[in-house]
Amino acid sequence: MRKSDKKRSSFLFAPHPHVPLGWLAAAVALVVVATTGPATADGPGPDRQTTPGYGTEPANDGSAGNDGPADGNGPVDGGGRSDEPGVEPAPERAPTSEVSWLSFPGGAFAVDSLGHTVRYRACDGDTGRVADPDMRVAAGVASGEVTVEGRSFRYRVPLIGRSAGTLVVSGPQAQPVELRGVVVTSPQPPTDPVEGARLFPLSGQLARVVADASLNPSGATVRDLSGRYGDQQISVNGALRPKAASVIKLWILVELLRRVDCGQVSLDDGVLVTPADVVGGTGQLQFETFPQVVTLYRLARYLIKYSDNVAANVLITYLGGFAPVNALIDSMNQRSTILARRMLDSAAAQRGEENYTSPDDVVSLLGAVWDGEILAPASRDLMIGFMREQTLNTKIPAALPPGVPVAHKTGDLPDASHDVGYYLIPGTETAVAFLTAGPMATGDETVRRMARTVYDFLVTPSDEAVEE
């Protein structure tokens, strides 16, 4: 799916395209890493908004819930600290290259070579996490075969990102189908390590911003998407795990668009929204009259454009609760991220049911969307188009000169402030995730400082090829 000539081109974002229905078959301890690889936003006004169960769902799904590399090219990121307010301890995770997923049209096949588990999730079904005690891991490749409900999945998945892998699916009354695709890791290794080294000094610059944010544990992950820096990714506290706030809405949207790609739903379909669905915080739907039928297209667009909490909660219900979104997260091996409550569900939050994510997981999702590894091209462009329409522009856009093209998604709570997305500067397209915990006001300023630091580096790059 991923083609370098495509990703370096300009993309057009139609305001209301009909997506094709078939696309099958500091003051905190810092770790600087150059990796290869009142109501809140769920909140007031302009986006004042548990350890993941590895794809499992919290017990009361129906409750109303929230808004290093093994190749030797860089040290492993240490992530967040459990003693930081508002930050969940980062779960233990295997070296990046040990946790890979195979991208193929309409699906993903996840492999955990240390835990010896796999998961097939595609248009035609989801096996859930399946143990494969006989998995063979040799020469950087995981291979094996599992059978689930009469279907056999024989796989050969390299543990190095951007490699080619294969999956053969067969059933008792069906001819075997061989699926081929690119292997995705978090992070993906650079396509050109020499060019990638030119991005390393940005780590030091971001580290200084994070170190200055004495009130806000902060993390940033940046991935070159243009090839200008060899598709390199760098992180500062990339495993920091604050509350996700409205950033979690990106995964809700991706799961919806994945179903559109599978031909299972159409964005023209309508959903009945009732007065019981209305919550406050950010968004526009709360000011309308209900009951009324709202199209999936409008729910999806408002979810991002206005960070609409009503749209988020309605879509969670429409998709089947938390489990399908967490299954998407698990199929991409994003272990710091979980959807555990709906937007503005303070009772769930008081019970300890919270949404979390990390800069690394956000960029893992953004990179997979950009490269066409999880969504079809039309859905990919639609999602980025919605992100370009974001109306809550007090962070990344406010930090950059007027007119700089960005597509982004904010997230805010009294103890979290985030902005994530894409810098769409032609020839220097970049995915970014700036996440903070602690007081929102100072977190906003920290996000702006990180956003400007990345922009200044991209437009006036250093020729240095060593990390500061």
Legacy VTK file of the C-alpha trace (Angstrom):
# vtk DataFile Version 3.0
C-alpha trace
ASCII
DATASET POLYDATA
POINTS 468 float
0.000 0.000 0.000
2.675 2.470 0.936
4.240 4.152 -2.065
6.881 6.809 -1.654
5.780 8.695 -4.756
2.225 8.917 -3.420
3.145 10.070 0.042
5.266 12.906 -1.309
2.439 14.276 -3.454
-0.199 16.828 -2.537
-3.612 15.539 -1.475
-6.987 17.041 -2.202
-9.629 16.921 0.509
-13.193 17.115 -0.805
-15.699 18.623 1.639
-18.159 15.724 1.334
-16.857 12.862 -0.801
-18.760 9.597 -1.052
-16.294 7.122 0.335
-16.215 3.887 -1.726
-17.969 1.068 0.056
-15.580 -1.663 -0.949
-11.889 -1.908 -0.216
-11.539 -5.452 0.698
-9.707 -8.498 0.584
10.997 17.756 33.889
11.425 18.889 36.385
10.632 15.387 35.267
12.989 12.542 34.492
13.590 12.642 30.758
14.514 10.006 28.286
15.553 11.539 24.975
15.399 9.068 22.126
16.037 9.036 18.414
13.936 6.037 17.536
13.892 4.071 14.368
11.570 2.850 14.252
-16.622 22.259 35.547
-17.034 20.291 32.338
-13.908 19.521 30.462
-13.277 18.515 26.899
-14.795 16.073 27.095
-14.868 20.107 28.328
-15.941 23.687 28.409
-15.793 26.135 25.645
-12.951 25.568 23.246
-11.919 21.995 23.976
-11.499 22.098 27.706
-12.012 18.843 27.959
-5.988 1.087 34.070
-3.729 -0.353 32.370
-4.950 -1.470 28.952
-6.387 -4.941 28.806
-4.526 -5.681 25.578
-7.766 -5.435 23.679
-10.093 -6.517 26.468
-13.120 -4.452 27.426
-13.873 -2.885 30.811
-16.555 -4.682 32.785
-19.345 -2.148 32.376
-19.044 -1.335 28.699
-22.530 0.085 28.688
-21.819 2.857 31.155
-21.840 6.392 29.837
-17.386 6.939 29.455
-14.474 9.897 27.963
-14.499 12.342 26.051
13.413 0.860 21.197
14.234 -0.487 18.637
16.067 -3.769 18.297
18.036 -2.706 15.244
20.587 -0.757 17.242
19.748 2.654 15.866
18.610 4.198 19.124
17.932 3.672 22.813
14.618 2.499 24.130
12.261 5.211 25.370
11.602 4.968 29.087
8.261 6.759 29.129
6.074 8.121 31.895
6.473 7.827 35.673
3.869 6.537 38.056
4.537 9.334 40.559
3.563 12.070 38.105
0.050 13.450 38.679
-2.410 12.547 35.957
-0.100 10.010 34.341
-0.836 6.304 34.344
2.257 4.082 34.635
3.365 3.003 31.192
2.641 -0.696 30.763
5.524 -3.037 30.201
6.101 -3.531 26.522
8.350 -5.726 24.458
11.102 -4.255 22.294
9.423 -2.576 19.376
10.553 -5.066 16.758
9.023 -7.918 18.761
5.516 -6.493 18.347
4.552 -6.175 14.702
1.450 -6.227 12.575
0.932 -7.145 8.973
-1.069 -4.618 6.961
-3.151 -5.961 4.092
-6.219 -4.613 2.249
-9.096 -4.559 4.689
-7.292 -5.817 7.750
-4.397 -6.386 10.093
-2.628 -9.438 11.506
-0.900 -8.647 14.791
2.021 -10.668 16.134
3.541 -10.538 19.607
6.609 -12.707 19.295
7.477 -12.517 22.994
3.990 -13.303 24.246
3.461 -15.819 21.407
0.047 -14.420 20.507
-1.540 -13.327 17.239
-4.728 -11.577 16.173
-6.467 -11.495 12.811
-8.888 -8.593 12.344
-10.301 -7.860 8.926
-13.533 -7.239 7.065
-14.527 -10.879 7.382
-13.993 -11.287 11.107
-11.876 -10.989 14.229
-10.228 -13.910 16.001
-9.425 -11.932 19.141
-6.040 -12.572 20.781
-5.010 -16.147 20.105
-2.131 -17.976 21.773
0.328 -19.754 19.502
2.714 -21.598 21.825
4.383 -23.212 18.794
5.254 -19.876 17.181
8.726 -20.013 15.637
10.930 -16.959 15.930
14.184 -17.134 13.999
16.285 -14.762 11.918
13.988 -11.869 12.742
10.862 -13.606 11.477
7.838 -14.936 13.383
6.000 -17.802 11.738
3.372 -20.327 12.659
-0.197 -21.433 12.198
-3.318 -21.145 14.330
-6.818 -22.442 13.795
-9.843 -20.543 15.056
-13.404 -21.796 14.544
-12.394 -23.941 11.603
-10.291 -21.297 9.850
-6.552 -21.669 9.574
-4.126 -18.740 9.606
-0.606 -19.593 8.460
1.724 -16.630 8.770
5.239 -15.483 8.128
5.759 -11.987 9.572
9.185 -10.326 9.753
9.730 -8.358 12.942
11.263 -5.398 11.100
8.952 -2.657 9.877
8.513 -2.027 6.155
9.369 -5.660 5.364
7.024 -7.872 3.340
4.983 -10.515 5.132
2.447 -13.138 4.162
-0.679 -14.651 5.671
-2.543 -17.629 4.197
-6.174 -17.934 5.315
-8.054 -21.137 4.623
-11.296 -22.742 5.716
-12.943 -26.136 5.443
-14.996 -25.121 2.398
-12.896 -22.346 0.924
-9.790 -22.125 -1.190
-6.738 -20.761 0.648
-6.244 -17.031 0.189
-2.754 -15.580 0.430
-2.590 -12.056 1.794
0.597 -10.066 1.346
1.416 -6.764 2.957
3.859 -4.476 4.671
4.943 -5.109 8.245
4.255 -2.230 10.626
6.149 -1.647 13.863
6.072 1.232 16.317
8.162 3.029 15.343
8.745 2.126 11.747
12.455 2.076 10.897
13.714 4.883 8.671
13.927 4.322 4.952
17.228 6.218 4.894
19.182 6.222 8.183
21.674 8.783 6.886
18.969 11.293 6.050
17.151 10.290 9.229
20.127 11.290 11.367
19.517 14.887 10.313
16.354 14.858 12.440
18.160 13.811 15.633
19.029 17.348 16.850
15.289 18.039 17.162
15.247 15.583 20.083
17.539 17.806 22.098
15.531 20.918 21.301
12.271 19.269 22.359
13.931 17.883 25.487
14.742 21.392 26.628
11.101 22.445 26.217
9.967 19.406 28.199
12.534 20.061 30.907
11.288 23.631 31.276
7.707 22.452 31.798
8.084 21.983 35.541
4.329 21.750 36.146
3.535 19.499 33.210
4.976 16.055 32.572
5.206 16.153 28.784
6.038 13.959 25.824
6.501 14.479 22.111
6.855 12.124 19.168
7.620 13.304 15.646
7.738 11.235 12.451
8.878 12.427 9.049
6.314 11.419 6.424
7.848 13.129 3.422
11.108 11.234 3.047
13.066 14.438 3.551
14.459 13.001 6.778
14.391 9.400 5.648
11.028 8.762 7.361
12.816 9.003 10.713
10.907 9.115 14.017
12.183 10.770 17.193
10.683 10.920 20.669
11.079 12.663 23.990
9.140 10.761 26.665
7.278 9.000 23.861
5.806 6.430 26.274
4.347 9.078 28.612
0.788 7.922 29.304
-1.553 10.776 30.293
-5.321 10.758 30.045
-6.229 10.762 26.376
-9.031 13.351 26.589
-10.511 13.986 23.136
-7.504 12.583 21.288
-9.185 9.174 21.766
-11.769 10.322 19.206
-9.254 9.602 16.437
-9.523 5.862 17.102
-13.319 6.067 17.136
-13.212 7.674 13.696
-10.740 5.149 12.289
-12.911 2.228 13.430
-15.943 3.793 11.754
-14.079 4.461 8.492
-12.618 0.960 8.528
-16.177 -0.376 8.422
-16.962 1.971 5.547
-13.968 0.545 3.678
-15.254 -2.974 4.353
-18.634 -2.088 2.831
-20.372 -2.771 6.134
-21.793 0.740 6.569
-22.262 3.888 4.525
-21.614 7.389 5.757
-25.060 8.236 4.351
-26.644 5.911 6.921
-28.588 7.644 9.682
-28.490 7.144 13.443
-31.300 8.168 15.780
-29.989 10.595 18.391
-32.239 11.135 21.411
-32.263 13.692 24.229
-30.663 11.049 26.459
-27.573 11.162 24.238
-26.948 14.858 24.808
-23.965 15.865 26.922
-22.153 19.170 27.315
-18.556 20.190 26.802
-17.303 20.721 23.285
-19.441 20.266 20.215
-22.411 21.579 18.261
-24.976 18.787 18.380
-25.910 19.585 21.962
-27.572 22.793 20.732
-29.898 21.013 18.293
-33.394 19.593 18.874
-33.763 15.870 19.478
-34.815 13.215 18.696
-33.544 13.393 15.137
-31.711 11.151 12.699
-28.123 12.235 12.104
-26.009 10.770 9.291
-22.791 8.951 10.065
-21.032 11.489 7.876
-22.134 14.392 10.057
-21.333 12.504 13.264
-17.853 11.695 11.955
-17.180 15.221 10.784
-18.429 16.868 13.988
-16.451 14.349 16.052
-13.250 15.951 14.776
-14.185 19.422 13.526
-15.899 20.461 16.772
-14.576 17.682 19.014
-18.248 16.891 19.503
-18.913 14.860 22.639
-22.455 13.909 21.631
-21.128 12.540 18.332
-18.425 10.596 20.168
-20.846 8.917 22.550
-23.374 8.124 19.828
-20.642 6.575 17.671
-19.310 4.493 20.558
-22.792 3.021 20.960
-23.243 2.597 17.201
-19.939 0.724 16.891
-20.901 -1.664 19.677
-19.310 -0.166 22.771
-15.710 0.056 23.832
-14.658 -3.426 22.690
-14.494 -2.790 18.902
-12.402 0.355 19.325
-10.080 -1.441 21.731
-9.885 -4.325 19.258
-8.678 -1.855 16.623
-6.085 -0.547 19.067
-4.960 -4.069 19.926
-4.706 -5.121 16.282
-2.125 -2.361 15.819
-0.327 -3.334 19.050
-0.791 0.136 20.580
-0.466 -0.970 24.173
-0.592 2.402 25.927
-4.001 3.307 24.515
-7.444 2.315 25.788
-11.018 3.541 25.504
-12.638 2.882 28.888
-15.301 5.562 29.297
-17.531 7.858 27.307
-17.208 11.604 27.081
-18.166 13.544 30.195
-18.896 10.454 32.266
-17.661 11.761 35.586
-19.054 8.754 37.472
-16.959 6.399 35.372
-13.903 8.594 35.897
-14.442 8.495 39.654
-14.537 4.691 39.422
-11.112 4.804 37.819
-12.357 4.092 34.298
-10.283 6.368 32.122
-8.994 6.729 28.568
-5.229 6.802 28.079
-2.746 7.088 25.263
0.889 8.033 24.575
2.743 10.155 22.005
4.210 7.013 20.458
0.794 5.373 20.074
-0.714 8.506 18.548
2.021 8.735 15.926
1.697 4.999 15.320
-1.952 5.594 14.397
-1.274 8.755 12.392
1.524 7.060 10.478
-0.626 4.033 9.657
-3.418 6.299 8.403
-1.051 8.399 6.315
0.676 5.415 4.732
-2.617 3.743 3.803
-1.997 0.807 6.129
-5.283 0.880 8.040
-7.688 2.869 5.828
-8.445 2.974 2.115
-7.220 6.101 0.297
-10.644 7.791 0.210
-11.210 7.255 3.932
-7.668 8.373 4.698
-8.204 11.620 2.805
-11.592 12.146 4.439
-10.124 11.760 7.928
-7.285 14.170 7.232
-9.805 16.564 5.695
-11.858 16.529 8.904
-8.680 17.204 10.881
-7.940 20.182 8.644
-11.349 21.614 9.565
-10.678 21.479 13.331
-12.137 24.611 14.896
-10.235 24.419 18.206
-7.047 26.138 17.127
-5.417 27.546 20.266
-2.414 25.211 20.262
-0.558 23.941 17.177
-2.098 26.458 14.716
-1.701 29.335 17.198
1.996 28.554 17.565
2.730 28.628 13.831
2.768 31.488 11.335
-0.627 32.197 9.743
-1.395 29.983 6.779
0.795 27.025 7.673
-1.304 23.993 6.670
-2.043 21.614 9.523
-4.539 18.848 10.229
-4.913 18.172 13.940
-6.942 17.003 16.920
-6.861 18.559 20.362
-7.626 17.076 23.750
-8.102 18.831 27.084
-9.007 18.036 30.669
-8.227 20.004 33.816
-5.114 17.829 34.146
-4.233 17.243 30.480
-3.547 19.299 27.357
-2.738 17.751 23.974
-2.566 18.507 20.285
-1.674 15.930 17.653
-1.821 15.668 13.895
-0.013 16.518 10.693
2.115 19.414 9.527
1.184 19.543 5.828
4.033 21.754 4.666
4.596 20.607 1.053
7.697 18.426 0.861
8.045 18.300 4.651
4.878 16.509 5.762
5.267 15.402 9.376
3.185 13.579 12.010
3.369 15.021 15.521
1.971 14.233 18.955
2.367 16.685 21.839
0.882 15.377 25.096
1.010 16.824 28.607
-0.354 16.100 32.062
-0.762 18.621 34.867
-2.527 22.015 34.814
-4.231 22.682 31.522
-3.232 26.337 31.142
0.503 25.711 31.451
0.078 22.525 29.416
-1.390 24.587 26.577
1.713 26.769 26.559
4.010 23.744 26.635
2.208 22.275 23.631
2.587 25.559 21.758
6.305 25.666 22.543
6.802 22.099 21.333
4.761 22.809 18.199
6.828 25.891 17.337
10.079 24.076 18.065
9.231 21.408 15.494
8.097 23.978 12.934
11.233 26.082 13.290
13.387 22.997 12.873
11.535 21.906 9.748
11.746 25.260 8.008
15.319 26.016 9.095
16.826 22.535 9.469
20.209 21.993 11.019
22.884 20.230 9.013
24.067 18.456 12.150
23.794 14.663 11.949
24.296 13.880 15.600
21.895 14.024 18.522
22.354 16.951 20.872
LINES 5 473
25 0 1 2 3 4 5 6 7 8 9 10 11 12 13 14 15 16 17 18 19 20 21 22 23 24
12 25 26 27 28 29 30 31 32 33 34 35 36
12 37 38 39 40 41 42 43 44 45 46 47 48
18 49 50 51 52 53 54 55 56 57 58 59 60 61 62 63 64 65 66
401 67 68 69 70 71 72 73 74 75 76 77 78 79 80 81 82 83 84 85 86 87 88 89 90 91 92 93 94 95 96 97 98 99 100 101 102 103 104 105 106 107 108 109 110 111 112 113 114 115 116 117 118 119 120 121 122 123 124 125 126 127 128 129 130 131 132 133 134 135 136 137 138 139 140 141 142 143 144 145 146 147 148 149 150 151 152 153 154 155 156 157 158 159 160 161 162 163 164 165 166 167 168 169 170 171 172 173 174 175 176 177 178 179 180 181 182 183 184 185 186 187 188 189 190 191 192 193 194 195 196 197 198 199 200 201 202 203 204 205 206 207 208 209 210 211 212 213 214 215 216 217 218 219 220 221 222 223 224 225 226 227 228 229 230 231 232 233 234 235 236 237 238 239 240 241 242 243 244 245 246 247 248 249 250 251 252 253 254 255 256 257 258 259 260 261 262 263 264 265 266 267 268 269 270 271 272 273 274 275 276 277 278 279 280 281 282 283 284 285 286 287 288 289 290 291 292 293 294 295 296 297 298 299 300 301 302 303 304 305 306 307 308 309 310 311 312 313 314 315 316 317 318 319 320 321 322 323 324 325 326 327 328 329 330 331 332 333 334 335 336 337 338 339 340 341 342 343 344 345 346 347 348 349 350 351 352 353 354 355 356 357 358 359 360 361 362 363 364 365 366 367 368 369 370 371 372 373 374 375 376 377 378 379 380 381 382 383 384 385 386 387 388 389 390 391 392 393 394 395 396 397 398 399 400 401 402 403 404 405 406 407 408 409 410 411 412 413 414 415 416 417 418 419 420 421 422 423 424 425 426 427 428 429 430 431 432 433 434 435 436 437 438 439 440 441 442 443 444 445 446 447 448 449 450 451 452 453 454 455 456 457 458 459 460 461 462 463 464 465 466 467
